[in-house]
């Protein structure tokens, strides 16, 4: 197991960004705007805050495609019910976040991805959501991603490259995610 250096990660982010065409860059720049609008809709449906809706949606997100994540969060916002097929543990975390006084603090100490995703969905674009697609783009396995410091190193590489290109770190992450995955959805 070889963990990639920060310099190598920065170079990989730059290479992925160089592969993005103008449409991909624009889609990535706007991706979290769309996510934030979705969260605002769910907050209105539930009568809870933006932070509650973002935390709920993020807790429901692991291993889910965006469309299904939106459906699960919408059902939860409207009725408090679990969408069939949604993992019970994820749903339980969303329920706990929905009644928390500090929903953005409802993530465990190792929940880097979901915590960052909730922050992004609530409007904080300085955080970097590192999921399996971003890890792959960085040449990091899921197992390596769980090692102490690896997530932070990836996020730091994204922040450096984002600053060079006048992007928010979350926007750059969305662009690289689209390039790596091959589509925005």
Secondary structure, DSSP 8 states (H G I E B T S, - for coil): -----HHHHHHHHHHHHHH--HHHHHHHHHHHHHHHHHHHHHHHHHT--HHHHHHHHHHTTTT--HHHHHHHHHHHHHHS---TTS-HHHHHHHHHHHT-TTGGG-S-TT-HHHHHHHHHHTT-TTS----HHHHHHTT--HHHHTSTTHHHHHHHHHHHHHHHHT--HHHHHHHHHHHHHSS--
